[in-house]
Amino acid sequence: MKNAALLILLLPFLLQSCYSYKTINLGKTDLVEGKKYKVMQDNKLKKVSLVTTNDSIATFKNGKVQNQIPISELKDIKIRKFSVIKTIALIPMIYAIGTSVYLLSSLSNINKAGN
């Protein structure tokens, strides 16, 4: 039971992405076609890929659906960046968690055998 609870608590850490999203200022940064973004529109955050853009409208693809969104309606836009630090930290973290789970299960089995 302890192992299952531990795995449930640690699962979000294991499933973290090697990518980060950085907020960009549309006035200073151009949108790049083909890049992945998180877009806030109508109080909903969507992960999308940019298909095309012009001065007033951006066309985003979410799955197989393409949506044209006026740039003036975009409340927040974040670009996806590869995070070397998260990638490097992920491997030792997985080993540490795996070792901890193994040690806890071994201790649990020793305690059961001793009783």
Backbone as a ProteinNet text record, in pm:
[ID]
protein_1_A
[PRIMARY]
MKNAALLILLLPFLLQSCYSYKTINLGKTDLVEGKKYKVMQDNKLKKVSLVTTNDSIATFKNGKVQNQIPISELKDIKIRKFSVIKTIALIPMIYAIGTSVYLLSSLSNINKAGN
[TERTIARY]
81.8	0	86.5	196.8	286.3	347.4	382.4	444.9	349.5	224.3	125.4	105.4	98.8	81.6	203.2	321.3	443.4	448.4	411.2	410.6	310.6	195.4	94.3	144.1	216.4	270.1	384.3	462.9	579	550.2	437.1	402.8	406	354.9	362.2	505.8	597.8	737.6	795.8	755.8	806.8	754.5	636.8	573.3	598.6	685.7	715.4	787.7	761.1	818.4	959	1034.3	1167.2	1156.5	1036.5	1013.1	956.6	986.8	929.8	859.6	765.6	696.4	730.9	781.3	823.5	728.7	675.7	585.6	661.5	597.7	660.5	575	639.6	572.9	556.2	431.7	406.1	458.8	474.6	527.6	675.9	747.9	892.7	936.4	853.9	891.7	796.5	851.2	769	730.2	610.5	566.6	631.3	676.2	745.6	655	632.8	546.9	610.3	526	572.2	608.8	629.6	664	539	559.4	447.9	435.6	310.6	280.3	169.2	160.2	42.4	-25.3	-152.5	-226.3	-343.2	-357.2	-470.2	-572.9	-690.4	-799.7	-928.7	-1012.5	-1139.7	-1118.1	-1014.3	-979.2	-949.8	-909.6	-870.7	-729.4	-647.2	-510.3	-504.6	-456.5	-452.1	-310.2	-268.6	-140	-164.3	-98.9	-123.4	8.5	0.2	112.6	73.6	164.2	134.5	148.5	42.6	43.5	86.1	11.9	45.1	9.5	66.6	34.9	52.3	-25	-4.6	-16.6	-37.1	-38.7	-153.5	-266.7	-382.7	-438.2	-407.8	-466.5	-357.1	-369	-279.6	-363.7	-314.5	-384.1	-306.4	-375.7	-315.7	-379.3	-302.3	-352.1	-349.1	-464.2	-477.2	-527.9	-438.7	-475	-490.9	-609	-636.3	-717.9	-758	-844.7	-760.6	-787	-720	-815.6	-764.5	-843.9	-772	-848	-793.3	-830.8	-728.3	-749.7	-692.6	-774	-719.1	-611.8	-500.9	-390.1	-431.9	-524.5	-571.7	-646.4	-698.6	-771.9	-682	-556.5	-464.2	-423.8	-464.7	-433.9	-292.9	-251.7	-120.7	-71.7	53.9	109.8	248.2	272.3	399.4	457.9	588.4	655.7	722.5	721.3	780.9	931.4	1006.2	1152.3	1201.4	1302.5	1363.9	1447.9	1430.5	1502.3	1608.9	1734.4	1844.9	1850.8	1825.4	1833.1	1729.8	1605.9	1503.3	1539.8	1596.3	1633.4	1745.5	1846.5	1958.3	1912.8	1826.2	1779.5	1683	1615.5	1514.1	1573.5	1688.1	1747.1	1788.4	1864.8	1896.4	1773.3	1673	1552	1480	1475.1	1409.5	1483.9	1617.1	1695.5	1676.4	1674.5	1656.9	1520.2	1418.2	1283	1273	1328.3	1326.7	1399.7	1516	1592.2	1515.1	1451.7	1372.4	1257.1	1187.7	1075.1	1124.8	1237.2	1293.8	1333.3	1400.8	1442.6	1322.9	1222.7	1102.7	1030.9	1023.2	956.4	1039.9	1172.4	1259.3	1243.9	1241.3	1223.1	1085.5	987.5	853.5	850.4	918.8	924.3	1002.8	1108.6	1187.7	1103.8	1029.1	943	835.5	779.6	676.2	734.1	856.1	921	958.9	992.6	1034.1	918.1	798.4	680.8	627.4
-119.6	0	126.4	121.2	236.9	262.8	154.8	169.6	233.6	193.4	249.8	398.4	434.6	575.1	656.3	598.8	667.7	688.7	587	600.5	705.1	709.3	808.3	949.5	967.1	1098.4	1139.4	1043	1074	1075.3	1023.9	1015.8	1151	1258.5	1387.4	1430.9	1398.2	1433.6	1352.9	1227.7	1142.9	1184.5	1241.1	1275	1418.4	1488.8	1625	1624.2	1723.6	1735.2	1792.7	1769.4	1829.1	1966.2	2016.1	2146.7	2243.9	2370.4	2477.8	2573.6	2648.5	2749.5	2886.6	2974.9	3108.6	3211	3299.1	3404.3	3499.2	3531.8	3623.5	3748.4	3855.9	3982.3	3991	3993.3	3995.5	4121.5	4230.4	4352.9	4344	4259.1	4250.2	4121.3	4018.7	3888.4	3847.1	3800	3750	3605.2	3569.2	3429.8	3351.7	3231.8	3149.4	3033.2	3020.8	2913.7	2777.9	2684.5	2549.9	2530.8	2639.2	2628.7	2599	2540.7	2509.7	2617.7	2654.2	2761.1	2716.9	2785.7	2779.9	2914.5	2913.1	3034.7	3047.6	3165.2	3193.1	3272.3	3210.5	3277.6	3237	3334.1	3310.1	3234.1	3272	3211.7	3062	3015.1	2875.7	2872.2	2787.5	2771	2650	2672.1	2565.4	2546.4	2419.8	2389.5	2376.5	2461.9	2467.8	2480.5	2460.4	2480.4	2589.5	2683.1	2794.5	2749.3	2772.5	2737.2	2858	2967	3090.5	3210.5	3324	3447.3	3566.5	3670.6	3799.3	3907.6	4031.2	4140.6	4132.1	4073.1	4076.9	3939.6	3834.8	3702.5	3596.1	3506	3390.9	3264.9	3170.3	3043	2937.4	2878.2	2776.4	2641.5	2536.1	2400.1	2330.8	2279.2	2203.4	2064.8	1966.7	1835.7	1846.6	1812.5	1825	1949.4	2024.5	2140.8	2267.6	2349	2477.8	2589.1	2682.1	2796.5	2925	3021.2	3153.9	3241.3	3300	3381.6	3520.7	3624.4	3759.5	3780.6	3837.9	3857.2	3947.2	4037.9	4127.4	4051.2	3931.2	3852.1	3760.1	3751.6	3666.2	3737.1	3681.1	3743	3708.4	3585.9	3539.5	3435.9	3444.3	3346.6	3307.6	3177.5	3124.7	3033.1	3044	2961	2843.2	2728	2608.3	2609.7	2592.1	2588.3	2457.4	2396.5	2276.4	2315.5	2243.7	2273.6	2166.8	2205.7	2113.3	2075.4	2170.6	2144.9	2040.8	2054.3	1955.2	1818.1	1813.2	1686.3	1620.5	1697.7	1643	1599.3	1674.6	1641.6	1524.3	1499.4	1394.6	1255.5	1228.7	1095	1055.8	1138.6	1100	1091.3	1176.4	1172.9	1038.8	988.8	860.2	748.5	751.1	649.7	660.2	780.8	799.9	751.4	780.1	736.2	584.7	528.3	382.6	313.6	365.7	309	322	435.6	456	357.5	339.3	245.1	103.2	67.2	-66	-85.9	13.2	1.6	-4.7	76.2	73.3	-60.2	-115.3	-245.2	-355.2	-345.4	-443.3	-435.7	-314.8	-297.3	-349.2	-327.1	-374.7	-527.1	-590.6	-736.7	-792.1	-723.4	-766.4	-756.4	-646.8	-630.3	-736.5	-773.6	-877.2	-1012.6	-1040.1	-1168.7	-1177.6	-1064	-1062.6	-1078	-1045.1	-1054.7	-1189.3
0	0	0	78.7	83.2	-54.3	-123.8	-255.2	-354.9	-350.6	-442.7	-414.1	-286.3	-249.4	-292.1	-274.4	-313.9	-464.5	-540.1	-685.3	-732.3	-668.8	-705.2	-676.8	-565.8	-532.6	-625	-670.1	-751.9	-901.4	-943.2	-1084.3	-1156.1	-1097.6	-1168.2	-1197.8	-1108.7	-1132.8	-1247.3	-1257.8	-1364.3	-1501.2	-1504.5	-1631	-1675.9	-1606.4	-1647.8	-1781.3	-1857.9	-1991.2	-1986.2	-2090.8	-2105.3	-2170.7	-2182.7	-2244.4	-2142.3	-2162.1	-2082.1	-2176.7	-2123.6	-2203.1	-2146.9	-2234.7	-2195	-2256.3	-2172.5	-2220.3	-2312.2	-2424.3	-2519.2	-2535.5	-2574.5	-2602.9	-2754.1	-2800.9	-2944.9	-3012.5	-2937.7	-2995.2	-3026.6	-2952	-2967.9	-3037.6	-3032.3	-3086.4	-3197	-3306.3	-3416.3	-3390.3	-3433.8	-3426	-3539.4	-3509.4	-3607.5	-3648.2	-3778.4	-3828.5	-3799.4	-3755	-3723.9	-3577.8	-3503.7	-3361.5	-3280.3	-3161	-3072.4	-2966.3	-2937.6	-2843.6	-2749.6	-2635.6	-2550.5	-2566.9	-2602.5	-2632.3	-2536.1	-2474.5	-2386.1	-2464.4	-2482.5	-2551.6	-2483.4	-2452.3	-2383.5	-2252.1	-2178.4	-2049.4	-2058.3	-2174.6	-2193.8	-2249.3	-2191.3	-2237.5	-2329.6	-2451.7	-2551.5	-2600.3	-2618.3	-2680.7	-2830	-2907.1	-3051.3	-3126.8	-3256.9	-3347	-3445.8	-3470.8	-3561.2	-3705.5	-3785.2	-3926.5	-4009.7	-3998.9	-4070.4	-3982.5	-4018.9	-3946.8	-4040.3	-4012.3	-4080.3	-3973.7	-4012.3	-3914.9	-3814.8	-3854.5	-3766.3	-3727	-3802.4	-3776.1	-3773.8	-3677.3	-3670.7	-3686	-3764.1	-3782.4	-3704.9	-3607.4	-3523.2	-3551.5	-3532.5	-3550.6	-3415.7	-3376.2	-3252.1	-3290.3	-3296.6	-3348.9	-3499	-3549.7	-3693.4	-3725.5	-3622.5	-3639.7	-3647.4	-3749.5	-3763.6	-3722.5	-3643.7	-3599.1	-3633.7	-3685.1	-3709.6	-3591.1	-3529.9	-3411	-3437.4	-3418.7	-3429.7	-3322.4	-3361.8	-3268.5	-3152.6	-3176.8	-3070.5	-2960.1	-2990.2	-2890.8	-2808.5	-2845	-2770.2	-2641.3	-2527.8	-2399.7	-2353.3	-2377.8	-2333.2	-2433.5	-2471.5	-2563.4	-2512.8	-2509.4	-2460.7	-2567.5	-2588.7	-2687.1	-2614.7	-2680.7	-2622.2	-2647.6	-2540.6	-2547.3	-2486.4	-2549.1	-2495.6	-2374.7	-2263.2	-2140.7	-2115.1	-2132.2	-2109.1	-1961.6	-1873.5	-1729.8	-1687.9	-1735.1	-1701.6	-1755.8	-1874	-1934.8	-1856.1	-1818.8	-1742.7	-1603.9	-1541.4	-1405.9	-1405.5	-1516.2	-1520.7	-1503.9	-1565.1	-1560.9	-1418.8	-1345.5	-1207.5	-1118.2	-1146.9	-1066.5	-1083.5	-1205.2	-1230	-1157	-1163.8	-1092.9	-942.2	-888.3	-744.7	-699.6	-776.8	-741.2	-750.9	-856.8	-871.1	-758	-719.9	-608.5	-478.3	-455.2	-333.2	-325.4	-435.9	-437.6	-411.2	-472.2	-451.5	-305.2	-246.2	-106.7	-11.9	-38.3	46	36.4	-82.7	-96	-30.9	-38.1	27.5	178.6	232.7	377	421.3	339.1	369.7	373.6	280.1	277.9	395.8	438.1	554.4	680.1	691.9	810.4	815.4	702.4	698.3	734.9	688.6	718	864	926.2	1065.9	1161.8	1119.1	1208.7	1213
[MASK]
+++++++++++++++++++++++++++++++++++++++++++++++++++++++++++++++++++++++++++++++++++++++++++++++++++++++++++++++++++

